[in-house]
Amino acid sequence: MTAACRRICAETGLRRVALSGGVFQNALLLERVDTLIRESGLEVYSNRSVPANDGGISLGQALVAAARSRRAAAAVGVAG
């Protein structure tokens, strides 16, 4: 994972890596990968308040739906 992150960051110029998903519910894996990526000089973001698994995906989907709904309402002049 670390090698892939370093390669992708080198190719894109990005410096930030987000570690999320059900696999990162494993605290040992998250800690080790986080450490290795940070040692590569990259910034790491991981879940803290929102679950790394399907609960986080559901929240993200709800936030996107709410944002789209607000934009659509604003486009037609409906007060929210």
PyMOL commands that set and color helices and strands:
alter all, ss='L'
color gray80, all
select helices_A, chain A and resi 2-12+22-25+27-39+54-75
alter helices_A, ss='H'
color red, helices_A
select strands_A, chain A and resi 16-19+43-46
alter strands_A, ss='S'
color yellow, strands_A
deselect
rebuild
show_as cartoon
